[in-house]
C-alpha cells in the first residue's frame, strides 16, 4: 500500500489534510459506534485530529490516486442511478425479463447493493 503524495484528504467537519502528512489512522470504537469516526495523526501536530469519517474511507483516500478516485465516484453515481431505475421496474416486467433473457432484477439489485456496501 503506497500513500499518494500531495492529495487533500477530507476528514469531515470541513477539515482536510495532505495525504503525505498523515502518519496514522485509528478507528474510534467507543461513543458513536464503530466505523463512524477516526483519530488521524498528522506530522507536526501533537494531538490526533478527530475525523467524522471511517478509518477505511480515509485510508482509501490516502492510497487511491486522484484520477482513480474520481472514476470510482462516477461509477458509484451511475450504479446508484441504475439501482434507482431498476428498483421501479414492475413485477410483471421483472418476470418477463427473467423468462426472456434470464435476467433477474432482484439479483442485480442485491449485487449492486453489495458492491456499494
C-alpha positions in Angstrom: 0.0 0.0 0.0 1.5 3.3 -1.1 0.3 6.7 0.1 -0.4 9.1 -2.8 1.5 12.3 -2.2 0.1 15.8 -2.4 -3.6 14.9 -2.3 -6.0 16.5 0.1 -7.9 14.0 2.2 -11.2 15.1 3.7 -11.6 14.3 7.4 -15.1 15.7 7.7 -16.2 18.8 9.6 -14.6 20.9 6.8 -11.1 19.7 7.7 -8.6 18.4 5.1 -5.0 17.2 5.4 -2.3 16.5 2.9 -2.1 12.7 2.3 1.7 12.7 2.7 1.4 14.3 6.2 -0.8 11.6 7.7 1.2 9.3 9.9 -1.6 7.1 11.4 -5.3 6.5 11.3 -7.2 4.7 14.0 -10.9 3.9 14.2 -12.8 5.2 17.3 -14.7 2.2 18.6 -16.4 3.8 21.6 -19.0 6.5 21.7 -21.0 7.0 18.5 -20.4 3.4 17.3 -17.7 1.6 15.4 -16.7 2.6 12.0 -18.1 6.1 12.1 -15.2 8.3 13.4 -11.4 8.0 13.4 -8.4 9.5 15.0 -5.9 10.9 12.5 -2.3 11.7 13.4 -0.7 14.4 11.3 3.0 15.1 11.1 3.9 18.2 13.2 0.6 18.1 15.2 1.0 16.7 18.7 -2.6 15.5 19.3 -4.6 13.4 16.8 -7.5 15.0 14.9 -11.0 13.6 15.2 -12.4 12.8 11.8 -16.1 12.2 11.1 -15.2 9.5 8.6 -14.5 5.8 9.0 -10.8 4.9 9.0 -11.3 2.6 6.0 -12.6 5.5 3.9 -9.7 7.8 5.0 -7.1 5.1 4.2 -8.8 4.5 0.8 -8.4 8.2 0.0 -4.8 8.1 1.2 -3.7 5.3 -1.2 -6.0 5.8 -4.2 -4.7 8.1 -7.0 -7.0 11.2 -7.6 -7.9 10.2 -11.1 -8.9 6.7 -10.0 -10.9 8.1 -7.1 -12.8 10.4 -9.5 -13.5 7.4 -11.8 -14.7 5.3 -8.8 -17.0 8.2 -7.7 -18.5 8.4 -11.1 -19.1 4.6 -11.2 -20.8 4.7 -7.8 -23.0 7.5 -9.1 -24.0 5.6 -12.2 -24.6 2.4 -10.1 -26.8 4.3 -7.7 -28.9 5.7 -10.6 -29.2 2.2 -12.1 -30.4 0.9 -8.7 -33.0 3.6 -8.5 -34.3 2.8 -12.0 -34.3 -1.0 -11.6 -36.0 -0.7 -8.2 -39.0 0.8 -10.0 -39.4 -2.0 -12.6 -42.8 -3.6 -12.1 -43.1 -7.3 -11.1 -44.6 -8.1 -14.5 -41.7 -6.7 -16.4 -39.2 -8.4 -14.0 -40.9 -11.7 -14.7 -40.8 -11.1 -18.4 -37.1 -10.2 -18.3 -36.4 -13.3 -16.3 -38.3 -15.5 -18.8 -37.0 -13.9 -22.0 -33.4 -13.2 -21.1 -32.7 -14.9 -17.8 -32.1 -11.5 -16.2 -33.1 -11.4 -12.5 -33.6 -7.8 -11.5 -33.7 -8.7 -7.8 -30.3 -10.5 -8.1 -28.9 -7.4 -9.9 -30.2 -5.1 -7.2 -28.8 -7.3 -4.4 -25.4 -7.5 -6.1 -25.3 -3.7 -6.7 -26.1 -3.2 -3.0 -23.2 -5.5 -2.0 -20.8 -3.6 -4.3 -21.8 -0.3 -2.8 -21.5 -1.6 0.7 
